[in-house]
Amino acid sequence: MAADLTPADFSVVPTLEGLPAAVLDWLLAHGERREFAPNETVVEPGMPAELMLVLLQGSLQFYVARNGQPEPAFRLDTGQISGVLPYSRMQTIKARGVAVGQVVVYTLHRDLFPELEQVSPELVQRLVALMSDRARLEARGQERDDKLRALGKLSAGLAHELNNPAAAIVRAAEALNQHLRASPTLMRDLLQHCPDPAALDRLTTLALAPAADGPPLSGLARADREDELLSWLDEQQVPDPYALVEGLLNAGLTATQLTAAVADLPTAARPAALAWLEAKLASLRLVHDVQEAGGRISTLVHNVKTYSHMDRAADFAPLDVHAGLDSTVNMLGFALREKNIQLRRDYAPGLPPVRGQVSSLNQVWTNLLDNAISALPPGGEITLRTLLEGDFVRVFVIDNGPGIPPEILPRVLEPFFTTKPAGEGSGLGLDIALRTVETHGGKLEVSSAPGHTEFCVWLPA
């Protein structure tokens, strides 16, 4: 018996408005009134889910554990209903509920739901509708969290990708600043020996000549070339040959080329000439490094635009499947390299376009690739394969990981099903992929065995 409660106490609960007095009397006779002090725990994770909770006074704050830490999930205020509702399949409590202020709760045991349905079918319908609304809100929240989690992974990878060329530009700019500041002094030291203009011309020609093409030197060959250059620089009376040998070696210059370039210079002028030459070569190499790093950043920005579809409308349009796959791979490049995963592309030539939303399909490729990366041990392999079969383009994402256990395989496309630890996955990634593919008139299939897990997307050509 819900002692100390009257039908008037239910007036704060919108779901109970307008019910016959007999129904309210039945609730009072079969439920229980409970009171909790501020900050007192009302429900704990793992408790049997047995009670419907109707909040008559105060608020309840619910927390879920993510990565071992409590995180606010939702709040229940006066007049709201939570806990187990009719036809609910929930068996255990998943969140911790804490009283905010003085809390009064009306509870009804789930064993009484069949009798309640006989007493008031209308109230049961209201409670079922409430449960459906709650499930939709939870699904939207989980889907939002899943997308934010995916965005976080992509952002972290992109930040890492951008940091490398940006740091390279900063380092090159600092070194270039030092070389440019030293250049006037080096030129002065060279010109004080009044070298012949023709000799200077040979020196500047060598400074501006492109580096010799060819395969990179082996470690042993490079060491031999370095010893040869050091000996030659010693012969030219260079005070610190080790300061110059790296730059001359990186430019691909040999002792023979340098001998020809300084042949007409006085012996006393050669150390200054070689120092000036090395500084010019190093400056040009640093400018080239800045250009390469800047080009890498431009490529990354282009990949982001292609992936996110920022420069096009969100309508359905003819799309190149290969371009979408490649832009997704570029966005996930850091995650692939972090686990040393090999990626193979087996693309069908002349593949026709599909009609769709590129950002939505890129989300599908992201979810499938991210799952494959997570499943693989370091050094694994992912294959992207496309082919045309009848009126459909088929896209395969294949990994050589341990596979999906047979007892789990039928459930992997179900919403909220996940094998990842709490806080690391919502179980909606593949469900989002499935629904997206279906809205594009296609289907998603999965098969798995140890060493070969295959997701196949069918899209109308």
C-alpha positions in Angstrom: 0.0 0.0 0.0 1.4 3.4 -1.0 0.9 4.8 2.5 0.6 8.6 3.0 -0.3 9.0 -0.7 -3.7 10.3 -2.1 -5.0 10.5 -5.6 -4.1 14.2 -5.5 -0.4 13.3 -5.2 -0.6 11.9 -8.8 -1.7 15.3 -10.2 1.9 16.2 -10.9 2.2 13.3 -13.3 1.0 14.2 -16.8 0.8 10.5 -17.9 -1.8 9.9 -15.1 -4.0 12.8 -16.0 -7.7 12.1 -16.6 -7.7 8.6 -15.4 -10.7 7.3 -13.6 -10.6 7.4 -9.8 -10.8 3.6 -9.6 -7.5 3.4 -11.6 -5.8 5.8 -9.2 -7.2 3.9 -6.2 -5.8 0.6 -7.7 -2.4 2.3 -8.1 -2.5 3.5 -4.5 -3.5 0.0 -3.3 -0.8 -1.9 -5.2 2.2 0.4 -5.3 4.6 1.7 -2.7 5.8 5.1 -1.6 9.6 5.5 -1.1 11.5 8.5 0.1 15.2 9.3 -0.4 17.5 11.9 1.1 19.6 14.2 -1.0 22.5 12.4 -2.8 21.2 9.0 -1.7 21.5 6.3 -4.3 18.1 5.1 -5.6 19.1 2.5 -8.1 22.5 0.8 -8.9 23.8 -0.8 -12.1 23.3 -4.5 -12.0 20.1 -4.4 -9.8 17.2 -6.4 -11.1 14.9 -4.2 -13.2 11.7 -4.9 -11.3 10.0 -1.5 -10.6 8.3 1.3 -12.5 9.4 4.6 -10.9 7.0 7.6 -10.8 8.8 10.7 -9.5 6.4 12.7 -7.2 8.9 15.1 -5.7 12.5 16.1 -6.4 14.8 14.9 -9.2 16.9 11.9 -10.0 20.2 12.2 -11.8 21.4 9.1 -13.7 25.0 8.2 -14.4 26.6 5.6 -16.7 30.2 4.4 -16.5 32.4 5.4 -19.4 36.1 4.4 -19.4 35.7 3.6 -15.7 34.4 7.1 -14.9 30.8 8.1 -14.1 29.2 10.3 -16.7 25.8 12.0 -16.5 23.3 10.2 -18.8 19.9 11.8 -18.2 17.8 13.5 -15.5 14.3 12.6 -14.2 12.3 15.5 -12.9 9.0 15.6 -10.9 6.1 14.1 -12.8 8.2 11.9 -15.0 8.1 8.1 -15.2 11.1 5.8 -15.6 12.3 2.3 -14.7 10.5 -0.8 -16.1 7.4 -0.2 -18.2 4.8 -2.7 -19.6 6.3 -4.9 -22.3 9.8 -3.8 -21.5 12.5 -6.4 -22.0 15.0 -4.7 -19.6 16.2 -7.2 -17.1 18.9 -5.2 -15.2 19.5 -1.6 -14.3 22.3 0.0 -16.4 22.6 3.4 -14.8 23.1 4.7 -11.2 20.3 7.0 -10.1 21.0 9.6 -7.4 18.5 11.7 -5.5 18.7 15.5 -6.2 17.1 17.1 -3.2 14.5 15.4 -1.1 12.9 12.7 -3.4 9.6 10.9 -3.2 9.0 8.1 -5.6 6.0 5.9 -6.3 7.0 2.4 -7.3 5.0 -0.5 -8.9 6.4 -4.0 -9.4 6.4 -5.4 -12.9 4.6 -8.6 -11.8 1.5 -6.4 -11.5 1.6 -5.2 -15.1 -0.8 -7.9 -16.4 -3.3 -7.0 -13.7 -2.9 -3.3 -14.5 -3.7 -4.1 -18.2 -7.0 -5.5 -17.1 -7.7 -2.6 -14.8 -6.7 0.2 -17.3 -5.8 -0.7 -20.8 -5.6 3.1 -21.5 -2.9 3.6 -18.9 -0.9 0.7 -20.3 -1.1 2.2 -23.8 0.1 5.5 -22.4 3.1 3.8 -20.7 3.9 1.8 -23.8 3.9 5.1 -25.8 6.2 6.6 -23.2 8.6 3.7 -23.5 8.6 4.0 -27.3 9.4 7.7 -27.1 12.2 6.9 -24.6 13.6 4.3 -26.9 13.6 6.7 -29.8 15.4 9.4 -27.8 18.0 6.9 -26.6 18.6 5.7 -30.1 19.0 9.3 -31.3 21.4 10.0 -28.5 23.4 6.8 -29.1 23.5 7.6 -32.8 24.7 11.1 -32.1 27.4 9.8 -29.7 28.5 7.2 -32.3 28.9 9.9 -34.9 30.7 12.2 -32.5 33.0 9.2 -31.5 33.8 8.6 -35.2 34.4 12.3 -35.7 36.7 12.3 -32.7 38.8 9.5 -34.2 38.9 11.3 -37.6 39.8 14.6 -36.0 42.6 13.0 -33.9 44.0 11.3 -37.0 43.7 14.5 -39.1 45.4 16.6 -36.3 48.3 14.2 -36.3 48.5 14.3 -40.1 48.5 18.1 -40.2 51.0 18.3 -37.3 53.7 16.5 -39.2 53.9 18.9 -42.2 53.3 21.9 -40.0 56.2 20.9 -37.8 58.3 20.3 -40.8 57.5 23.8 -42.1 58.5 25.4 -38.7 61.8 23.5 -38.6 62.6 24.3 -42.2 61.8 28.0 -41.7 64.0 28.2 -38.6 66.9 26.6 -40.4 66.3 28.7 -43.5 66.4 31.8 -41.3 69.8 30.8 -40.0 71.2 30.2 -43.4 69.9 33.5 -44.8 71.4 35.4 -41.9 74.8 33.7 -42.5 74.7 34.2 -46.3 76.1 37.8 -46.3 79.0 36.8 -44.1 79.8 33.8 -46.4 79.6 36.0 -49.5 81.9 38.6 -47.9 84.5 35.9 -47.0 84.4 34.6 -50.6 84.6 38.0 -52.3 87.5 39.2 -50.2 89.7 36.8 -52.2 88.7 38.6 -55.5 87.8 35.4 -57.3 87.6 35.3 -61.1 84.1 35.9 -62.5 84.3 32.7 -64.5 85.2 30.7 -61.5 82.2 32.2 -59.6 80.0 31.3 -62.6 81.0 27.6 -62.3 80.2 27.8 -58.6 76.8 29.3 -58.9 75.9 26.9 -61.7 76.7 24.0 -59.4 74.6 25.6 -56.6 71.5 25.9 -58.9 71.9 22.5 -60.7 69.2 20.0 -59.8 70.3 17.1 -57.7 71.3 14.0 -59.6 68.5 11.5 -60.1 68.9 7.8 -59.4 68.3 5.3 -56.7 69.2 6.3 -53.1 72.6 5.2 -51.9 72.9 2.2 -49.7 74.2 2.7 -46.2 77.6 1.4 -47.2 77.9 3.4 -50.4 76.8 6.6 -48.6 79.5 6.0 -45.9 82.1 5.5 -48.6 81.0 8.7 -50.4 81.1 10.6 -47.1 84.7 9.4 -46.4 85.7 10.4 -49.9 84.2 13.9 -49.5 85.7 14.4 -46.0 89.2 13.6 -47.3 88.7 15.9 -50.3 87.5 18.8 -48.0 90.6 18.2 -45.8 92.7 18.7 -48.9 91.0 22.0 -49.6 92.0 23.2 -46.1 88.3 23.5 -44.9 88.5 24.2 -41.2 85.4 22.0 -40.3 84.7 19.5 -43.0 82.0 17.8 -41.0 79.9 21.0 -41.1 79.8 20.8 -44.9 79.9 17.2 -45.8 76.2 16.4 -45.0 74.8 19.2 -47.2 77.1 18.4 -50.1 76.3 14.7 -49.9 72.5 15.4 -49.8 72.9 17.4 -52.9 74.4 14.4 -54.7 77.8 16.1 -55.3 81.0 14.2 -55.8 84.6 15.1 -55.2 85.1 15.2 -58.9 82.3 17.7 -59.5 83.6 19.9 -56.7 87.2 19.8 -57.9 86.0 21.1 -61.3 84.0 23.9 -59.7 86.9 25.3 -57.5 89.8 24.5 -59.9 90.3 28.1 -60.9 89.9 29.5 -57.3 92.9 30.3 -55.2 93.5 27.8 -52.5 92.8 30.3 -49.8 89.4 31.1 -51.3 88.2 27.5 -51.5 87.0 27.0 -47.9 84.8 30.2 -48.2 83.6 29.1 -51.6 82.6 25.7 -50.4 80.9 27.1 -47.3 78.9 29.4 -49.5 78.0 26.6 -51.9 76.8 24.3 -49.1 74.7 27.1 -47.6 73.0 27.8 -50.9 72.3 24.1 -51.5 70.9 23.8 -48.0 68.7 26.8 -48.4 67.2 25.5 -51.7 66.7 22.1 -50.0 64.8 23.8 -47.2 62.6 25.7 -49.6 61.8 22.4 -51.3 60.9 20.9 -47.9 58.5 23.8 -47.2 56.9 23.4 -50.6 56.4 19.6 -50.0 55.0 20.1 -46.5 52.6 22.9 -47.8 51.5 20.6 -50.6 50.8 17.8 -48.1 48.6 20.2 -46.1 46.7 21.3 -49.2 46.1 17.6 -50.1 44.8 16.9 -46.6 42.4 19.9 -46.8 41.2 18.6 -50.2 40.7 15.1 -48.7 38.5 16.6 -45.9 36.4 18.5 -48.4 36.0 15.4 -50.6 35.2 13.2 -47.6 32.7 15.6 -45.9 31.2 16.8 -49.1 31.5 20.4 -47.9 31.7 21.9 -51.4 28.6 20.2 -52.8 24.9 20.0 -52.0 23.5 17.1 -49.9 21.1 15.9 -52.6 21.4 12.5 -54.3 23.8 12.7 -57.3 25.9 10.4 -59.4 29.0 9.4 -57.4 32.3 7.7 -58.0 32.6 4.9 -55.4 36.4 4.7 -55.8 36.8 8.4 -55.0 34.7 8.0 -51.8 36.7 5.0 -50.7 40.0 6.7 -51.3 39.0 9.9 -49.4 37.9 7.7 -46.5 41.2 5.8 -46.5 43.1 9.1 -46.5 41.0 10.3 -43.5 41.8 7.0 -41.7 45.5 6.9 -42.7 46.8 7.6 -39.3 44.8 4.7 -37.8 46.1 2.3 -40.5 49.7 3.3 -40.0 49.4 3.2 -36.2 48.7 -0.5 -36.4 50.9 -1.1 -39.5 47.9 -2.4 -41.4 48.5 -3.1 -45.1 45.7 -1.8 -47.4 45.1 -3.5 -50.8 42.9 -1.9 -53.5 41.3 -4.3 -56.0 39.1 -1.9 -58.0 37.2 -2.9 -61.0 38.1 -0.8 -64.1 35.4 1.3 -65.7 33.0 1.0 -62.7 29.8 3.0 -63.3 28.8 5.7 -60.8 26.1 5.1 -58.2 23.4 7.6 -57.2 23.6 8.7 -53.6 24.7 11.2 -50.9 28.5 11.1 -50.8 28.7 12.2 -47.1 26.3 9.4 -46.1 28.1 6.8 -48.1 31.4 8.0 -46.8 30.0 7.4 -43.3 29.3 3.8 -44.4 32.9 3.3 -45.6 34.2 4.9 -42.4 32.1 2.5 -40.2 33.2 -0.6 -42.1 36.8 0.4 -42.3 36.9 1.4 -38.6 35.4 -2.0 -37.6 38.0 -3.8 -39.7 40.9 -1.7 -38.2 39.6 -2.4 -34.6 39.4 -6.2 -35.3 42.9 -6.5 -36.8 46.1 -7.1 -34.8 49.1 -5.0 -35.8 50.4 -6.0 -39.2 47.0 -7.1 -40.5 45.6 -6.6 -44.0 42.5 -4.9 -45.4 41.3 -5.4 -49.0 39.0 -2.9 -50.7 37.4 -4.6 -53.7 34.8 -3.4 -56.2 33.0 -5.1 -59.1 30.0 -4.7 -61.2 27.4 -7.5 -61.0 24.3 -7.0 -63.1 22.7 -3.7 -62.2 24.6 -3.4 -59.0 28.0 -2.1 -57.9 29.4 -4.3 -55.1 31.9 -2.9 -52.6 33.8 -5.3 -50.4 35.7 -4.5 -47.2 37.7 -7.6 -46.3 40.1 -8.2 -43.4 42.2 -11.1 -42.4 41.6 -10.8 -38.7 40.4 -13.5 -36.3 36.8 -13.4 -37.6 33.4 -13.0 -36.0 32.3 -16.0 -33.8 29.4 -17.9 -35.4 27.1 -17.3 -32.4 27.6 -13.5 -32.7 27.5 -13.2 -36.6 23.7 -13.1 -36.9 23.5 -10.2 -34.5 26.3 -7.9 -35.7 23.9 -5.7 -37.7 21.4 -5.3 -34.8 21.2 -1.9 -33.3 23.0 -1.5 -29.9 24.8 -4.8 -30.3 28.5 -4.4 -29.7 31.4 -6.6 -28.5 33.5 -3.5 -27.5 34.1 -2.5 -23.9 31.6 -0.1 -22.3 32.2 3.4 -23.5 34.1 2.4 -26.7 31.1 1.6 -28.9 27.4 2.2 -29.0 26.6 -0.8 -31.3 25.1 1.6 -33.9 27.9 1.8 -36.4 26.8 -1.1 -38.5 23.1 -0.3 -37.9 23.7 3.2 -39.3 25.6 1.7 -42.3 22.8 -0.8 -42.9 20.0 1.9 -42.8 22.1 4.2 -45.0 22.6 1.5 -47.6 18.9 0.6 -47.6 17.9 4.2 -48.2 20.2 4.1 -51.3 18.2 1.1 -52.6 21.0 -1.4 -51.7 21.7 -4.0 -49.1 24.6 -4.9 -46.7 25.8 -8.5 -46.2 28.4 -10.0 -43.9 30.2 -13.3 -43.8 33.1 -14.4 -41.6 35.5 -17.2 -40.9 38.9 -17.2 -39.2 41.3 -15.1 -41.3 38.6 -13.7 -43.6 35.7 -11.3 -42.6 33.9 -9.8 -45.5 31.3 -7.0 -45.5 29.7 -6.4 -48.9 27.6 -3.4 -49.9 25.3 -3.6 -52.9 24.4 -0.3 -54.5 22.3 0.2 -57.7 24.5 1.3 -60.6 
